[in-house]
Amino acid sequence: MRRSHDRLSSAIRALLVLTIVANVVFFAGLMLPGDPAPEIIDIAIPILAQWAPVGVFWLVAVRTRFARPEVVLAAAGVTCNAAADTFYTLAMDSSGELPSPSPADIGYLLYYPLILAALLVLVVRQSQGSLRPALFDGAVASLGAAAVLAVILGPVFTDAASGTSVLGNAIAGLDPLFDLILITAVVAISASPALRIGTRWPFLVAGFLLFTGADIAYALLTRADAYAAGTPLDALWTMGVACLAIWVDGVTRLPADARTPEPEARVLPVPALAVLAGLAVLLIATQTPVSPVALILAAATVVLAAVSVLSRHAAASRMLRSRERLVTELQALDRAKSDMIHTMSHEMRTPLTSILGYLDLVLDDDLSAETQARLHVVERHARRLQDLAANMLMLTRLDAGEDHAVSTPVGVERMLRRVEASARPLAQSRQVELRVSADGAHTVSGDEGELELALAHVVDNAVKFTPAHGSVDVDVRTTAGSDGTPHATVTVTDTGMGISPDDLPRVFDRFFRGSHAQQHAVQGSGLGLAIAREIVRSHGGEVTISSELGRGTVLRVDLPLQPSPALSSSPRLVPER
């Protein structure tokens, strides 16, 4: 099956190459000086240029097992056109014309409804409701194109209506009418980016524009008795069919049920151009007589464009109101969540304090070693719950934007010494060397309790994620901030497990625990760094982090120094690296 598909694809590529070569030779031959052109240019090459694309269409239909109706209909249409052209070429007189009506007209007239049916099937298969948002755009574009074509083809329709032969009049009128319908259909499709008509959609548009453009030029030249066979105009029909063959080979490579919109590059300003075209027709009508049909189409284009703008404005207003309601509801839910967390955390603290108090009393009694060990487990988990409740309360207070309870000058070194004393037991139990270098005098302004809590979270986090025999180094120095003002930068460097590149952007997210933390069963709620950053930012500072998996992590807490006259004697500013 795969081999057969490959052979079909190879045959299609070969026919496409033959089609392109035939068209190049045909066009070049028509450009050669001399009249008449050789028979191979006037007869053989154009017939080849018509039938090679027919082969492409039918081979594509076979490749899809005739499961794509649009391909079968289009193949039938180009077959009728090729048969009509072949008859015309073989039966025309020495001047290159064939009296109408003739059997060739049957093929030409069948081509249009078959191609339009193929486009309709393609639109229906690919839209499935996604066409609705572009309905106004397509209608505006098609009306604008129809208005322009009605002006251009008005004389042709007038001549067709004034003829003496009913059949001749019908054929003379149907040809330009089908051209008008086909052009408007293609313009409407081009105006709808929601349709997925293949990656080679420009070839579809170019093909129909070439074909119908040649038809319109032929009709106007014939009306003026200026058409002559063997001119480059004859090559436009075969070039149009060649473009359609290139397009159909590409569109059948899409899944049959593909409905995903194409890239933004396919979005064209067709509706806007159509409105300009309608306005141009109305302007021309003020100076030159224009057919009533063209005037109606032009006016309908402008009116429908106005309706489209008003409807979109109304839709945008409804969407805006809906989003405002949604934002209000989300804000209410967020407040309810914060209130619930605050209430739960607050209500947890009282029983936990009581539990821990009674545990202390029980542990003071003469108990067996096994009982004491069990009670210590209870105590440890109770303290974890107490810490979690405190963290949750802190987050709700920070979210509420409450001002710091106390804002006073705070010595960074003094805070670090207290943090070191608090973290030392944890570091010793994990066999981690904790080194704190807190010499000098760095004073910041803020809530000392909050800032100490932030630094404690950072240092505890580094100790917890450093394996046995590792180290955690903490130092503070004066640096220059981005605005040139002096800052106190606390750097915490550990030799821990590090953070993966995927997890690093999320380490400050609430309740986030990295993949390595879960793998190594490191205890924690995922709130420590989130709280630390919120506190530091509320004090005008920033927390940054860098890490290498398996090597360790460096975290910097940057706080603006308190302005004071004594600042001039502070340590020399060191640019942040």
C-alpha positions in Angstrom: 0.0 0.0 0.0 2.8 2.4 0.9 4.7 1.5 -2.3 1.6 2.2 -4.4 1.1 5.5 -2.7 4.7 6.5 -3.4 4.3 5.5 -7.1 1.2 7.7 -7.3 3.0 10.6 -5.7 6.0 10.2 -8.1 3.6 10.1 -11.1 1.8 13.3 -9.8 5.2 15.1 -9.3 6.2 14.1 -12.9 2.9 15.4 -14.3 3.3 18.7 -12.4 6.8 19.1 -13.8 5.4 18.4 -17.3 2.6 20.9 -16.7 5.0 23.6 -15.7 7.4 22.9 -18.6 4.5 22.9 -21.1 3.2 26.2 -19.8 6.7 27.8 -20.0 7.2 26.6 -23.5 3.7 27.7 -24.5 4.1 31.2 -23.1 7.6 31.5 -24.6 6.3 30.3 -28.0 3.5 32.9 -28.0 6.1 35.6 -27.3 8.2 34.6 -30.3 8.0 37.0 -33.3 6.2 35.7 -36.4 2.6 35.2 -37.4 1.1 32.6 -37.4 2.9 30.6 -34.7 4.0 27.1 -35.4 1.4 24.4 -35.1 3.3 22.8 -32.2 2.8 26.1 -30.3 -0.8 26.7 -31.4 -2.1 23.1 -31.0 0.2 20.5 -29.5 1.6 22.4 -26.5 -1.7 23.9 -25.4 -3.4 20.5 -25.5 -0.6 19.1 -23.4 -0.8 22.0 -21.0 -4.5 21.3 -20.6 -4.4 17.5 -20.2 -1.4 17.2 -17.9 -3.2 18.9 -15.0 -6.2 16.7 -15.7 -3.9 13.7 -15.1 -2.8 15.4 -11.8 -6.3 15.8 -10.6 -7.4 12.3 -11.3 -4.2 10.7 -9.9 -4.8 12.8 -6.7 -8.4 11.5 -6.6 -7.0 7.9 -6.9 -4.4 8.6 -4.2 -7.3 9.7 -1.8 -9.4 6.7 -2.9 -12.1 9.1 -4.2 -12.8 10.0 -0.5 -12.5 13.7 -1.2 -15.6 14.8 -3.1 -14.1 18.3 -3.8 -11.1 16.6 -5.6 -13.4 14.5 -7.8 -15.6 17.4 -8.7 -12.7 19.6 -9.5 -11.1 16.8 -11.6 -14.4 16.5 -13.5 -14.5 20.3 -14.0 -10.9 20.6 -15.4 -11.6 17.5 -17.6 -14.6 19.3 -19.2 -12.6 22.4 -19.7 -9.7 20.5 -21.3 -12.1 18.6 -23.6 -13.7 21.9 -24.6 -10.4 23.5 -25.3 -9.2 20.5 -27.3 -12.3 20.6 -29.5 -12.0 24.4 -29.9 -8.3 24.0 -30.9 -9.0 21.3 -33.4 -12.2 22.8 -34.9 -11.3 26.5 -35.0 -11.0 28.2 -38.4 -7.8 29.8 -39.8 -8.4 33.0 -37.8 -8.4 31.1 -34.6 -12.2 31.4 -33.9 -15.0 28.9 -33.5 -18.6 30.1 -34.0 -20.9 29.9 -31.0 -22.9 27.9 -30.0 -20.7 24.8 -30.4 -20.0 21.6 -28.5 -17.0 23.3 -26.9 -19.5 25.6 -25.0 -20.9 22.6 -23.3 -17.5 21.8 -21.7 -16.9 25.4 -20.8 -20.3 25.8 -19.1 -19.9 22.5 -17.2 -16.5 23.6 -15.9 -17.9 26.4 -13.7 -20.7 24.6 -11.8 -18.4 21.7 -11.1 -15.6 23.9 -9.8 -18.1 25.9 -7.7 -19.5 22.7 -6.3 -16.0 21.6 -5.4 -15.4 24.9 -3.6 -18.7 24.5 -1.7 -17.9 21.0 -0.6 -14.4 22.1 0.5 -15.9 25.0 2.5 -18.5 22.8 4.2 -16.0 20.1 5.1 -13.5 22.5 6.5 -15.8 25.0 8.3 -17.9 22.9 10.7 -19.0 26.1 12.4 -15.6 27.8 12.3 -16.8 29.8 9.2 -19.4 31.7 11.2 -17.1 34.3 12.7 -15.9 35.1 9.1 -19.4 35.2 7.5 -19.6 38.9 7.4 -16.1 39.3 6.0 -16.8 36.8 3.2 -20.1 38.5 2.3 -18.6 41.9 2.3 -15.6 40.7 0.2 -17.8 38.9 -2.4 -20.2 41.8 -2.8 -17.4 44.3 -3.3 -15.8 42.0 -5.9 -19.2 41.5 -7.6 -19.8 45.3 -7.8 -16.5 45.9 -9.5 -17.0 43.0 -12.0 -20.6 44.2 -12.7 -19.1 47.5 -13.8 -16.4 45.9 -15.9 -18.8 43.3 -17.5 -21.8 45.5 -17.8 -21.3 46.1 -21.5 -20.9 42.4 -22.1 -24.2 41.6 -20.4 -25.9 44.3 -22.4 -24.6 42.9 -25.7 -25.7 39.4 -24.6 -29.2 40.6 -23.9 -29.5 42.4 -27.2 -28.6 39.4 -29.4 -31.1 37.6 -31.7 -30.3 34.0 -30.8 -31.8 32.8 -27.6 -29.1 30.1 -27.1 -26.3 32.4 -28.2 -27.6 35.0 -25.8 -27.7 32.5 -22.9 -24.2 31.3 -23.6 -22.8 34.8 -24.0 -24.4 35.8 -20.7 -23.6 32.7 -18.7 -19.9 32.8 -19.3 -19.3 36.3 -17.7 -21.9 35.5 -15.0 -20.1 32.3 -14.0 -16.8 34.3 -14.0 -18.4 36.8 -11.6 -19.7 34.1 -9.3 -16.4 32.3 -9.3 -14.4 35.4 -8.5 -16.7 36.4 -5.7 -16.5 32.9 -4.2 -12.7 32.9 -4.3 -12.6 36.3 -2.7 -15.0 35.3 0.0 -12.8 32.2 0.8 -9.7 34.3 0.8 -11.3 36.7 3.3 -11.9 33.8 5.8 -8.8 32.8 7.7 -10.9 30.2 9.6 -10.9 27.9 6.5 -8.0 25.5 6.0 -7.9 25.2 2.3 -4.3 23.8 2.1 -0.8 25.1 2.6 -0.7 26.1 -1.1 -3.8 28.3 -1.0 -2.1 31.1 -2.9 -2.0 28.8 -5.9 -5.8 28.4 -5.6 -6.4 32.1 -5.6 -3.9 32.8 -8.4 -5.3 30.0 -10.5 -8.8 31.3 -10.4 -7.7 34.9 -10.9 -5.7 33.9 -14.0 -8.5 31.8 -15.4 -11.3 34.3 -14.8 -9.1 37.2 -15.7 -8.4 35.6 -19.1 -12.1 35.0 -19.6 -13.0 38.6 -18.8 -10.3 39.9 -21.0 -11.4 37.6 -23.8 -15.0 38.8 -23.5 -14.1 42.5 -23.6 -11.6 42.0 -26.5 -14.2 40.0 -28.4 -16.8 42.7 -27.9 -14.4 45.3 -29.3 -13.4 42.9 -32.2 -9.8 43.1 -30.9 -9.1 39.5 -29.8 -6.6 37.6 -31.9 -5.6 34.0 -31.3 -2.0 33.1 -30.6 -1.3 35.9 -28.1 0.0 35.6 -24.6 -3.6 35.8 -23.4 -4.1 32.2 -24.5 -1.5 31.0 -22.0 -3.4 32.5 -19.0 -6.0 29.8 -19.1 -3.5 27.0 -19.0 -1.5 28.8 -16.3 -4.6 29.1 -14.2 -5.3 25.3 -14.5 -1.6 24.6 -13.7 -1.9 26.6 -10.4 -5.0 24.7 -9.5 -3.1 21.4 -10.1 -0.3 22.5 -7.7 -2.9 23.5 -5.1 -4.9 20.2 -5.3 -1.7 18.2 -4.7 -1.1 20.2 -1.5 -4.6 20.3 -0.1 -5.0 16.5 -0.2 -2.0 16.1 2.1 -4.1 17.5 5.0 -6.1 15.2 7.2 -9.6 14.9 5.9 -11.1 16.3 9.0 -8.5 19.1 9.6 -10.2 22.2 10.8 -7.4 24.1 12.6 -7.0 27.7 11.4 -4.0 28.4 9.4 -1.1 30.7 10.4 -1.8 34.4 10.8 0.0 35.0 7.5 -3.1 34.0 5.6 -5.2 36.8 7.1 -5.7 39.3 4.2 -7.3 42.8 4.2 -9.8 41.6 1.7 -12.9 43.0 3.4 -11.3 46.5 3.7 -10.3 46.4 0.0 -13.9 45.3 -0.9 -15.4 48.3 1.0 -13.0 50.6 -0.9 -14.0 49.0 -4.2 -17.7 49.5 -3.3 -17.1 53.2 -2.5 -15.1 53.5 -5.8 -18.0 52.2 -7.8 -20.4 54.6 -6.1 -18.0 57.4 -6.8 -17.7 56.5 -10.4 -21.5 56.3 -10.7 -21.6 60.1 -9.9 -19.6 60.8 -13.0 -20.4 57.9 -15.4 -23.5 55.8 -16.1 -23.2 52.5 -14.2 -25.5 49.5 -14.3 -28.2 49.4 -11.6 -26.9 45.9 -10.6 -23.4 47.4 -9.9 -24.9 50.2 -7.9 -27.0 47.8 -5.8 -23.9 45.5 -5.1 -21.7 48.5 -4.2 -24.3 49.9 -1.8 -24.9 46.5 -0.3 -21.1 46.2 0.3 -20.9 49.4 2.2 -24.1 48.7 4.2 -23.0 45.2 5.1 -19.6 46.4 6.2 -21.2 48.9 8.5 -23.4 46.1 9.9 -20.3 44.0 10.4 -18.6 46.8 12.3 -21.6 47.4 14.5 -22.1 43.7 15.2 -18.5 43.3 16.2 -18.7 46.3 18.4 -21.7 44.9 20.1 -20.0 41.5 20.5 -16.9 43.2 21.9 -19.0 45.1 24.4 -20.8 42.0 25.5 -17.4 40.2 25.9 -16.0 43.1 27.9 -19.0 43.1 30.2 -18.7 39.4 30.6 -15.1 39.7 31.4 -15.8 42.4 33.9 -18.3 40.2 35.7 -15.8 37.3 35.6 -13.1 39.5 37.1 -15.5 40.6 39.8 -16.5 37.0 40.6 -12.8 35.9 40.7 -12.0 38.8 43.0 -14.8 37.7 45.3 -13.6 34.1 45.2 -10.1 35.2 46.0 -11.3 37.2 48.9 -13.4 34.3 50.1 -10.4 32.0 49.8 -8.2 34.4 51.7 -10.8 34.8 54.4 -11.1 31.0 54.7 -7.4 30.5 54.9 -7.0 33.2 57.4 -9.9 31.8 59.6 -8.6 28.2 59.3 -5.0 29.2 60.1 -6.1 31.3 63.0 -8.3 28.6 64.4 -5.5 26.0 64.0 -3.1 28.0 66.1 -5.1 27.8 69.4 -5.5 24.0 69.5 -1.9 23.5 68.3 -0.6 25.8 71.0 -2.6 23.8 73.5 -1.3 20.5 72.1 2.3 21.6 72.2 1.9 22.9 75.7 0.5 19.7 77.1 3.2 17.7 75.2 5.9 19.7 77.0 4.2 18.9 80.3 4.0 15.2 79.4 7.5 15.0 78.2 8.7 16.4 81.5 7.3 13.3 83.2 9.3 10.1 83.8 8.4 8.2 80.6 10.0 5.2 78.8 12.3 5.9 76.0 9.9 4.4 73.5 7.0 6.6 74.7 9.2 9.7 74.6 10.2 8.9 71.0 6.6 8.6 70.0 5.7 11.8 71.7 8.6 13.6 70.0 7.1 12.5 66.6 3.8 14.0 67.6 5.6 17.2 68.7 7.5 17.4 65.4 4.4 17.1 63.3 2.4 19.5 65.5 5.2 22.1 65.1 5.0 21.5 61.3 1.3 22.3 61.4 2.0 25.3 63.6 4.6 26.6 61.1 2.2 26.0 58.2 -0.6 27.9 59.9 1.8 30.8 60.6 3.0 30.8 57.0 -0.6 30.8 55.7 -1.5 33.8 58.0 1.6 35.6 56.8 0.6 35.1 53.1 -2.9 36.3 53.6 -1.6 39.4 55.4 0.9 40.1 52.5 -1.9 39.5 49.9 -4.0 42.0 51.7 -1.2 44.6 51.4 -1.1 45.4 55.0 1.6 47.7 56.1 4.4 46.5 58.3 3.5 46.3 61.9 6.8 48.1 62.8 9.3 49.9 60.5 12.6 50.6 62.3 16.3 50.5 61.5 17.3 46.8 61.3 20.9 45.5 61.5 21.3 42.8 58.9 24.2 41.1 60.8 22.2 40.9 64.0 19.4 39.2 62.1 21.8 36.7 60.4 23.3 35.7 63.8 19.8 34.9 65.1 19.0 33.0 61.9 22.2 31.1 62.3 21.4 30.1 65.9 18.0 29.0 64.8 19.2 26.9 61.8 22.3 25.4 63.6 20.4 22.5 65.1 18.9 21.5 61.8 22.3 21.8 60.1 24.0 19.6 62.7 21.3 17.0 62.5 21.8 16.8 58.8 25.6 16.9 59.0 25.7 20.1 57.0 28.3 22.7 57.7 26.7 26.1 58.1 29.0 29.1 57.8 27.8 32.7 58.3 30.0 35.7 57.6 28.2 38.7 59.1 30.8 41.2 59.8 30.4 45.0 59.2 27.4 47.2 59.7 24.5 47.0 57.2 21.3 48.7 58.3 18.0 48.5 56.4 14.6 49.8 57.3 11.6 47.6 57.8 9.8 45.1 60.0 12.6 43.2 61.8 10.3 40.2 62.5 9.3 39.9 58.9 12.8 40.3 57.5 14.2 37.8 59.9 11.5 35.3 58.9 12.4 35.8 55.2 16.1 35.2 55.8 15.2 32.2 58.0 13.2 30.6 55.2 16.0 31.1 52.7 18.7 29.6 55.0 16.5 26.8 56.2 15.6 25.9 52.6 19.3 25.8 51.7 20.1 23.5 54.7 17.2 21.2 53.9 18.2 20.7 50.3 21.9 20.1 51.0 22.9 16.5 51.6 25.2 15.2 54.4 28.7 16.6 54.4 27.7 19.5 52.3 28.0 23.2 53.2 25.9 26.3 53.3 27.6 29.7 53.2 25.9 32.9 54.1 27.5 36.4 53.7 26.4 40.0 53.4 28.0 42.8 51.5 27.2 46.3 50.1 26.3 46.4 46.5 25.1 49.0 44.0 21.4 48.5 43.0 20.1 49.0 39.5 19.4 52.6 40.3 22.8 53.2 41.7 21.7 53.4 45.4 23.5 51.2 48.0 22.0 47.9 48.9 22.7 45.1 51.3 22.9 41.8 49.5 22.7 38.6 51.5 24.1 35.7 49.5 23.2 32.1 50.4 25.3 29.5 48.6 24.8 25.8 49.1 26.3 22.6 47.7 23.0 20.9 47.5 21.2 18.9 44.9 20.4 21.9 42.7 17.3 22.8 40.8 16.4 21.5 37.3 16.0 24.2 34.5 12.4 23.2 34.2 11.7 23.8 37.9 13.8 26.9 38.4 11.2 29.5 37.0 8.6 28.1 39.5 10.6 28.0 42.7 8.8 31.1 44.0 5.4 29.8 43.2 3.2 29.0 46.3 3.1 25.3 47.2 5.5 24.4 44.4 7.9 21.6 45.3 10.5 20.6 42.7 10.8 17.2 41.3 14.1 16.5 43.2 12.4 17.6 46.5 9.7 15.0 45.9 12.2 12.3 44.8 14.3 12.8 47.9 11.3 13.2 50.2 12.4 16.6 51.5 9.8 17.9 53.9 8.2 21.2 53.3 5.0 23.0 52.2 6.5 24.9 49.3 5.7 28.3 50.9 9.1 29.3 52.3 10.6 31.0 49.2 7.2 32.5 48.2 6.9 34.1 51.6 10.5 35.3 51.5 10.2 37.0 48.2 6.9 38.6 49.1 8.4 40.0 52.3 11.5 41.3 50.6 9.6 42.9 47.7 7.3 44.6 50.3 10.5 46.2 51.6 11.6 47.4 48.2 14.1 44.6 47.6 14.3 41.6 45.4 15.2 37.9 45.6 17.0 36.2 42.7 18.2 32.6 42.3 20.5 30.7 40.1 21.2 27.0 40.3 22.9 24.1 38.5 21.5 20.6 38.9 23.8 18.4 41.0 26.1 21.4 41.9 24.2 23.6 44.1 22.2 26.8 44.3 22.9 30.5 44.9 20.2 32.7 46.3 20.5 36.5 46.7 18.4 38.7 48.9 18.8 42.3 48.0 17.5 45.1 50.3 18.0 48.9 50.0 20.2 50.2 52.8 18.7 52.8 55.1 19.8 56.3 54.1 21.9 57.9 56.8 24.7 60.4 57.1 26.9 57.6 58.3 26.4 55.9 55.0 29.4 57.7 53.5 31.7 55.7 55.7 30.0 52.4 54.8 32.0 49.7 52.9 32.8 50.4 49.3 30.1 49.5 46.8 30.7 46.4 44.9 28.8 46.0 41.6 26.4 43.0 41.5 27.8 40.2 39.5 
